[in-house]
């Protein structure tokens, strides 16, 4: 009888130890799984940032290639002028030194333009990165950010901005607009155009909210104006930097043959661009003769 009791005790002890070991192994596995999940998420975030920087770099490279082609064309034209001048040297006295100085000044000016464009591209890339990092993954599903020819385009779907069948801003848009407003306020040397766009479906004027709206032109303008006033009144953006405009149904990004196409065309674009007068000052500022001589 004592032997049986002893055997049962040993068996119970073994089961208890086995249970503890299994539970500890399970906890270790769970910790390892959590660490791997965190590392995977971190890697995904870094990959997203790298893709954004790569896209901006490609735009910059394309712009520099265009500037290089323009430089080649200018040099070819100047070389042709020089050749013609040399050919006619028996008839007209040509100041070769002056012509060479003009070529040097042109080259200096072209380099100046490239530097201005490069600076603009770099600022836009930083602006775009700051904006995309501030938006959540859910917001990025309905917000498209692009840089085209030195201008930043932020496209927002209408259903995330406005109440259904209306031009009034909904509560859901507040968080996203606050982040965009912060970027706008941080980059004070940029002007902002808010542009409303619709699909080609006529406005339902029977609705109480739309009875005073004549067509999609009115709707697109009113929606843009609603965003402008929200940026001013709720987020403190300087109204002197803002412009509201509407393009109705006449600036589609795709056709309106499907519901998906119509949804893509119903959008509001926030267009951020360097102030025109400052940009033209940079472009018009030719290099000094002393600089050209260097």
N, C-alpha and C positions, 0 to 999 in steps of 0.2 A: 504493500500500500504506500509506504514511504517512497519507494522507487517511482511509483506512478506520479505522485505529487511532485517529486523532484523533476521528472521529465516534462511535466506540464509547465512547470515554472520556467525551465530552460527554453521551451518552445515560445512561451509568451514573451520572454525577454528578447529572443531573437526577432520576433515580429515587431516589437516596440522599437528596437534599434534600426531595423530595416525601414520602418515607417519614417523615422526621423531623418535617416539618410536620404530617402526619396524626396522628402519635403524640402530639405536643404538644397539638393540638386535642382529641384524645380525653381526655387527662389533664385539660385545662381543663373539658371537659364533665362529666367525672366529679366534679370538685371542685364545680362549680356544682350538679350534681344532689344531692350530699351536703348542701350548704348549704340547698337548697330542702327537702330531706327533714327536716333538723333544724328549720327554721322551721315546717314543717307540723306536726311532732310537738309543738313548743312551743305552737302555736296550739290544737291539740287539747286539750292539758293545761289551757290557760287557759279554753277553752270549758267543759271539765268542771267546773272550779272555779266558773265563773260560773253554771252550771246548778244546782250545789249551793247556792250562796248565794241564787239566785232562789227555789228551792223553800223554803228556810228563811224567806225574807222573806214569801212568800205565806202560810205558816203563821202568822207573826207578825201580818200584816195581818188575817187572818181572826180571830185572837184579839182584836185591838184592836177590830174591828168588833163582836164579841160583847160586849166590855166597854162599848162605846158604847151598844148596845141596852139593856144592863142599866142604864146611867146614865140613859137617857131614861125607862125604866120607873120608876126610883126617883124621879126628879124629878116625873114625872106623879103618882105616888102622894102625894108630899109636897104638890104643888100642890092635889090634891084635898082633903087634910087641911086645908090652909089655907083653902080655899073653904068647907068645912063649918064651920070655926071662926068665920069671918067671918059666916056666915049665922046662927049661933047666938049672936052677940055680945050680943043683947038679954037672953039668959037666963043666959049664963055669961061671966065676965070672962076674956078670952083675952090671954095675954101674947104679943103679936105679936113683940116683940123676941126672946124666947126661941125661938119657932118659927123665926124667920129664922136664929138661931144654929144651930139643929139642922140646917137645910137646908145652911148653910155647912159644918158639921162633916161632914155626909153627903157633900157634894161633895168635901171634902178627903180623906175616907176612900176615896172611889171613885178619886180621882187616885192615892192611895197604892197601891191595888190594881193599877191599870194600870201604875204604875212597877215594882212587884214582878214582875208578869207579864212586862213588857218586859225586865227584867233577866234573868229566868229564860230567856226565849226567846233572848236574846243569848248567854248562857253555853252554852246547848244548841247553838246554831248554831256557835259556836267549837269546842265539843267534837266535833261531827259533822264539821266541816271537818278538824280535826286527825286524826281517826280515818281518814277516807277518804283523806287525803293519805298517811298512813303505810302503807296497804295497797297491794299491787301490783295491776296490772290483772287478773292471774290470780286473786288472792284476792277481788277485788271481784265476780267472776263467781259466787262461792259465798257471799258475805257481803252481806246487804242491811241498809242503815242508814237508819232513818227517825226523824223527830221527830213525835210525836203527842201533842197536849195537854200540852206541857211535859215529856214523857218521851222519852228516847232508846231506841230498840229496835234491837238488833243481832241479826239472824237468821242463823244458820249452818247449812248443810246437814249432815245426819248423816254423809254419806260423807266429809266433809273432817275430821270430828272423831273418829269412832270406828272401831275395827276392825270388819270385816264380821260382822254377827250378834252384836254384843257391845256392852257399855257401857264398855269400856276405851278410853282416849284413844290414838289412833295417833300415829306419829312425824310425820306430815304436818301435824298441827294445831299443833305447837310454835311455829312462827314466827308464825302468825296470833294465837294466844293470848298470846304475849309482847307483841305490839303492843297488843292490847286491854287487857292487864294494865297496861301503862305508862299508858294513858289513864285507867284506873280509879284508879291511884295518884296521878296528877297532879291529879285532881278529888276531893279528900278530903272535900268536903262533900256527896257523893252516895252513896246506898246502891245496892246492886246485887242484883237478883234473877235467878238462873239458872233458867230454866224449860224443862223437857223436854217435847217433843211427839212423837207417833207417828202413823202411819196407822192404819187400822182392821183390818189383817191380824193375826190372833192370833199370839202369840209361839210359836215353835217350841221347845217344852220338851224335845224329844229331843236338842237340841244340848247338848254338855257345858258350854258356857259359859253356857247359859240354863236349865239344869235346875232351879235354885232360884228362878227368876222365874215368878211366877204368871200375870201378864198385862201388858198395855201400861202400866198404872199403875205397876207395879214398874219396868218398863224405863225409862220416862220419868224417874222419880225417881232411879234409879241413874245415868242418863246426866247428869242435872243435877248430882248429887253428885260425879261424876267430874270435871266441869269446875271445880266449886268447889274441890275438893282440889288440882287442878292449879294453879289460880290462887294458892292459899295456899302449897303446898309447893314449887312450882317458880319462882314469880314474886313471892312475898313480899307478896301482897295481904292486908290486915288481915282476918282471918276475921269480926270483929265487923260488918263492912260487908256481908257476903255472906249470901244466903239461897238455899237450893236447894229447888226444887219441881217437881212433875210434873203434867201435865194429861192424860196418856195420849193417847187418840184424840179427845178431846172438845173440842178447840179448833182445828179445822182451818181453814186459810186458803182451801181450795178443796175440792171433792168428791174422793172416793177412787175414782171410776169409771175412771180411767186411771192408767197407771204414772207419767206426769208429775205428776198430781195427788197421788198417794201420795208421790212424792219431795219435793214441796213441803211436804207436811204433816209429813214426818219432819225435824224441825228442832229446834234448841236456840236459845232466845232469851236474850240478855243484856240485861236491862232496867235502865237507869241513870236514877235519879230523885233529886231533892233529898231530903235527910233530912226525914222527915215532921214531926218536932218543930220543926226550924228553920223549915220552911215555914209551919207553923201559928203560930209566934211572929210571923212577918212579917205574916200575915193578921190576927191578933188585935190587933196593935199599932195602936190607934186614934190619930189625930193629936191633939196637945195643943190645948186651947182657944185658946191664943195663936196657934198656927199656923193654926187654923181662922178666927180673926178676920182674919188677913192675907188 
